[in-house]
Amino acid sequence: MIIIGGKTFIPFKKTYKGNGENWTTKDLAFSKSVVVYAREYASTYNECIEVYNDLIEHEIDKCNEIIEKLESYKILLETSEK
């Protein structure tokens, strides 16, 4: 894997057999490159858990916003009958 210009992550091809030191651009899978900002990274197991939980919390918050908006669409029945 290589990061070009600090912005793009380009992984090695599946066929790459090296140790990460002696490689050429032919060893990179450019079709699988992604912008670094599109991913979350962690160096340790605990950081990984923290990043994962943050992502889950973000999804929960988004779902709660949708639920609140949908709750406002409810039609309330009038309680007093004439």
Backbone as a printed PyTorch tensor [residue, N CA C, xyz], in Angstrom:
tensor([[[  0.8330,  -1.1670,   0.0000],
         [  0.0000,   0.0000,   0.0000],
         [  0.8760,   1.2270,   0.0000]],

        [[  0.4010,   2.2500,  -0.6670],
         [  1.1510,   3.5030,  -0.7450],
         [  0.1620,   4.6600,  -0.6790]],

        [[  0.5940,   5.7520,  -0.0860],
         [ -0.2280,   6.9620,  -0.0710],
         [  0.4990,   8.0000,  -0.9120]],

        [[ -0.1500,   8.4320,  -1.9840],
         [  0.4410,   9.3860,  -2.9090],
         [  0.0330,  10.7980,  -2.5140]],

        [[  1.0090,  11.6600,  -2.3170],
         [  0.7430,  13.0530,  -2.0110],
         [ -0.0760,  13.2600,  -0.7470]],

        [[ -0.1510,  12.2470,   0.1080],
         [ -0.8960,  12.3660,   1.3500],
         [ -2.4030,  12.3960,   1.1680]],

        [[ -2.8800,  12.1310,  -0.0500],
         [ -4.3170,  12.2410,  -0.2970],
         [ -4.9600,  10.9790,  -0.8480]],

        [[ -4.1930,  10.1210,  -1.4960],
         [ -4.7660,   8.9430,  -2.1380],
         [ -4.0890,   7.6780,  -1.6340]],

        [[ -4.8970,   6.7050,  -1.2400],
         [ -4.4020,   5.4030,  -0.7960],
         [ -4.4900,   4.4450,  -1.9680]],

        [[ -3.3780,   3.8120,  -2.3050],
         [ -3.3580,   2.8420,  -3.4050],
         [ -2.7920,   1.5310,  -2.8560]],

        [[ -3.6120,   0.4830,  -2.8200],
         [ -3.1300,  -0.7980,  -2.2810],
         [ -2.2620,  -1.5420,  -3.2950]],

        [[ -1.5000,  -2.5030,  -2.7870],
         [ -0.7460,  -3.3790,  -3.6770],
         [ -1.7050,  -4.3490,  -4.3510]],

        [[ -1.3270,  -4.8210,  -5.5230],
         [ -2.1010,  -5.8540,  -6.2080],
         [ -2.0530,  -7.1400,  -5.3900]],

        [[ -3.0590,  -7.9710,  -5.5610],
         [ -3.0860,  -9.2570,  -4.8530],
         [ -1.8960, -10.1240,  -5.2180]],

        [[ -1.3510,  -9.9330,  -6.3900],
         [ -0.2380, -10.7610,  -6.8530],
         [  1.1140, -10.2900,  -6.3270]],

        [[  1.1570,  -9.1500,  -5.6570],
         [  2.4220,  -8.6240,  -5.1390],
         [  2.9520,  -9.5280,  -4.0320]],

        [[  4.1900,  -9.9620,  -4.1640],
         [  4.7900, -10.8980,  -3.2150],
         [  5.9030, -10.2650,  -2.3790]],

        [[  6.1420,  -8.9850,  -2.5450],
         [  7.2610,  -8.3350,  -1.8640],
         [  6.9800,  -8.0330,  -0.4020]],

        [[  7.9370,  -7.3800,   0.2100],
         [  7.8490,  -7.0390,   1.6270],
         [  7.4760,  -5.5750,   1.8470]],

        [[  7.1130,  -4.8930,   0.7780],
         [  6.7250,  -3.4890,   0.8900],
         [  7.8670,  -2.5210,   0.6830]],

        [[  9.0670,  -3.0310,   0.4450],
         [ 10.2220,  -2.1460,   0.2660],
         [ 10.6400,  -2.0010,  -1.1950]],

        [[ 10.7040,  -3.1050,  -1.9330],
         [ 11.1670,  -3.0730,  -3.3170],
         [  9.9920,  -3.2610,  -4.2630]],

        [[  9.2940,  -2.1870,  -4.5610],
         [  8.1290,  -2.2710,  -5.4190],
         [  8.2220,  -1.2220,  -6.5090]],

        [[  7.4210,  -1.4140,  -7.5550],
         [  7.3130,  -0.4380,  -8.6390],
         [  5.8350,  -0.1070,  -8.7990]],

        [[  5.5530,   0.8640,  -9.6450],
         [  4.1580,   1.2500,  -9.8580],
         [  3.3450,   0.1170, -10.4770]],

        [[  4.0180,  -0.8510, -11.1250],
         [  3.3080,  -2.0090, -11.6850],
         [  2.7240,  -2.8840, -10.5800]],

        [[  3.2310,  -2.7550,  -9.3480],
         [  2.7540,  -3.5630,  -8.2260],
         [  1.5320,  -2.9630,  -7.5330]],

        [[  1.1140,  -1.7740,  -7.9560],
         [ -0.0030,  -1.0860,  -7.3040],
         [ -1.3110,  -1.2980,  -8.0540]],

        [[ -2.3930,  -1.3950,  -7.3150],
         [ -3.7300,  -1.5720,  -7.8920],
         [ -4.4200,  -0.2090,  -7.9580]],

        [[ -4.1120,   0.5490,  -9.0020],
         [ -4.6530,   1.9010,  -9.1310],
         [ -6.1780,   1.9090,  -9.2260]],

        [[ -6.7520,   0.8470,  -9.7480],
         [ -8.2120,   0.7920,  -9.8750],
         [ -8.8940,   0.7040,  -8.5100]],

        [[ -8.1530,   0.3660,  -7.4820],
         [ -8.7190,   0.2510,  -6.1370],
         [ -8.3290,   1.4350,  -5.2440]],

        [[ -7.7800,   2.4870,  -5.8380],
         [ -7.3490,   3.6340,  -5.0490],
         [ -8.5450,   4.4000,  -4.4890]],

        [[ -8.3710,   4.9640,  -3.3090],
         [ -9.4170,   5.7590,  -2.6640],
         [ -8.7970,   7.0060,  -2.0470]],

        [[ -9.5970,   8.0210,  -1.9070],
         [ -9.1550,   9.2380,  -1.2310],
         [ -9.0390,   8.9220,   0.2550]],

        [[ -7.9470,   9.3150,   0.8670],
         [ -7.6880,   9.0050,   2.2720],
         [ -8.8100,   9.5170,   3.1750]],

        [[ -9.3750,  10.6510,   2.8270],
         [-10.4210,  11.2450,   3.6630],
         [-11.6980,  10.4110,   3.6830]],

        [[-11.8310,   9.4490,   2.7590],
         [-13.0390,   8.6270,   2.6710],
         [-12.9890,   7.4230,   3.6010]],

        [[-11.9310,   7.2950,   4.3810],
         [-11.7570,   6.1380,   5.2540],
         [-11.4290,   6.5760,   6.6740]],

        [[-11.6370,   5.6780,   7.5980],
         [-11.2240,   5.8810,   8.9820],
         [-10.0700,   4.9230,   9.2600]],

        [[ -9.0470,   5.3870,   9.9740],
         [ -7.8750,   4.5690,  10.2220],
         [ -7.6000,   4.4650,  11.7160]],

        [[ -7.0230,   3.3430,  12.1220],
         [ -6.6560,   3.1200,  13.5100],
         [ -5.3360,   2.3630,  13.5560]],

        [[ -4.5350,   2.6610,  14.5640],
         [ -3.2350,   2.0040,  14.6990],
         [ -3.2670,   0.8480,  15.6810]],

        [[ -4.2030,   0.8850,  16.6120],
         [ -4.2720,  -0.1690,  17.6280],
         [ -5.6840,  -0.7460,  17.6660]],

        [[ -5.8110,  -1.8680,  18.3430],
         [ -7.1130,  -2.5130,  18.4950],
         [ -8.0890,  -1.5950,  19.2150]],

        [[ -7.6290,  -0.9470,  20.2780],
         [ -8.5070,  -0.0440,  21.0410],
         [ -8.9540,   1.1530,  20.2000]],

        [[ -8.0530,   1.6920,  19.3890],
         [ -8.4340,   2.7830,  18.4910],
         [ -9.4700,   2.2940,  17.4790]],

        [[ -9.2960,   1.0730,  17.0290],
         [-10.2430,   0.4840,  16.0710],
         [-11.6330,   0.3950,  16.6860]],

        [[-11.7170,  -0.0630,  17.9180],
         [-13.0010,  -0.1550,  18.6100],
         [-13.6150,   1.2360,  18.7660]],

        [[-12.7940,   2.2110,  19.1180],
         [-13.2830,   3.5830,  19.3020],
         [-13.8250,   4.1410,  17.9830]],

        [[-13.0930,   3.9520,  16.8810],
         [-13.5450,   4.4260,  15.5690],
         [-14.8450,   3.7340,  15.1740]],

        [[-14.9020,   2.4200,  15.3740],
         [-16.1050,   1.6580,  15.0370],
         [-17.3110,   2.1720,  15.8250]],

        [[-17.1380,   2.3390,  17.1370],
         [-18.2490,   2.8130,  17.9750],
         [-18.6810,   4.2190,  17.5870]],

        [[-17.7350,   5.0690,  17.2060],
         [-18.0840,   6.4140,  16.7410],
         [-18.9190,   6.3510,  15.4640]],

        [[-18.5500,   5.4500,  14.5500],
         [-19.3210,   5.3010,  13.3150],
         [-20.7330,   4.7990,  13.6060]],

        [[-20.8580,   3.8570,  14.5160],
         [-22.1800,   3.3410,  14.8950],
         [-23.0050,   4.4480,  15.5510]],

        [[-22.3810,   5.2160,  16.4360],
         [-23.0860,   6.3210,  17.1050],
         [-23.5740,   7.3400,  16.0840]],

        [[-22.7620,   7.6120,  15.0770],
         [-23.1580,   8.5440,  14.0150],
         [-24.3820,   8.0140,  13.2630]],

        [[-24.4050,   6.7180,  12.9640],
         [-25.5510,   6.1170,  12.2820],
         [-26.8060,   6.1790,  13.1530]],

        [[-26.6500,   5.9380,  14.4460],
         [-27.7820,   6.0260,  15.3790],
         [-28.3400,   7.4410,  15.3780]],

        [[-27.4570,   8.4390,  15.4220],
         [-27.8990,   9.8370,  15.4070],
         [-28.6730,  10.1530,  14.1310]],

        [[-28.1750,   9.6710,  12.9870],
         [-28.8850,   9.9060,  11.7220],
         [-30.2530,   9.2550,  11.7400]],

        [[-30.3400,   8.0390,  12.2700],
         [-31.6370,   7.3440,  12.3450],
         [-32.5940,   8.0880,  13.2750]],

        [[-32.0930,   8.5760,  14.3950],
         [-32.9380,   9.3280,  15.3300],
         [-33.4820,  10.5950,  14.6820]],

        [[-32.6660,  11.2600,  13.8660],
         [-33.1420,  12.4510,  13.1530],
         [-34.2740,  12.0850,  12.2030]],

        [[-34.1340,  10.9810,  11.5060],
         [-35.1810,  10.5340,  10.5810],
         [-36.4480,  10.1820,  11.3500]],

        [[-36.2950,   9.5020,  12.4790],
         [-37.4570,   9.1340,  13.3050],
         [-38.1820,  10.3790,  13.7900]],

        [[-37.4320,  11.3790,  14.2700],
         [-38.0580,  12.6240,  14.7340],
         [-38.8330,  13.2940,  13.6060]],

        [[-38.2530,  13.3150,  12.4190],
         [-38.9350,  13.9400,  11.2850],
         [-40.2090,  13.1600,  10.9420]],

        [[-40.1300,  11.8370,  10.9390],
         [-41.3040,  11.0240,  10.6320],
         [-42.3810,  11.1660,  11.7040]],

        [[-41.9820,  11.2980,  12.9620],
         [-42.9540,  11.5020,  14.0420],
         [-43.7690,  12.7680,  13.7850]],

        [[-43.1380,  13.7820,  13.2310],
         [-43.8520,  15.0410,  12.9670],
         [-44.8690,  14.8890,  11.8400]],

        [[-44.7820,  13.8320,  11.0520],
         [-45.7290,  13.5980,   9.9640],
         [-47.0090,  12.9180,  10.4280]],

        [[-47.0320,  12.4570,  11.6470],
         [-48.2190,  11.7570,  12.1460],
         [-49.4220,  12.6910,  12.1680]],

        [[-50.5720,  12.1210,  11.8930],
         [-51.8160,  12.8690,  11.9850],
         [-52.4610,  12.5050,  13.3180]],

        [[-52.6880,  13.5010,  14.1410],
         [-53.2430,  13.2620,  15.4600],
         [-54.7610,  13.2840,  15.3990]],

        [[-55.3760,  12.3650,  16.1060],
         [-56.8320,  12.3170,  16.2070],
         [-57.3060,  13.3580,  17.2140]],

        [[-58.4410,  13.9280,  16.9250],
         [-59.0290,  14.8740,  17.8880],
         [-59.6650,  14.0450,  18.9850]],

        [[-59.4710,  14.4380,  20.2160],
         [-59.9600,  13.6550,  21.3390],
         [-61.4150,  13.9760,  21.6980]],

        [[-61.8740,  15.1430,  21.3830],
         [-63.2500,  15.4960,  21.7430],
         [-64.1780,  15.2760,  20.5400]],

        [[-65.2470,  14.5170,  20.7930],
         [-66.2320,  14.2730,  19.7390],
         [-67.4310,  15.1480,  19.9840]],

        [[-68.0800,  15.6050,  18.9500],
         [-69.2240,  16.4890,  19.0930],
         [-70.5000,  15.7300,  18.9590]]])
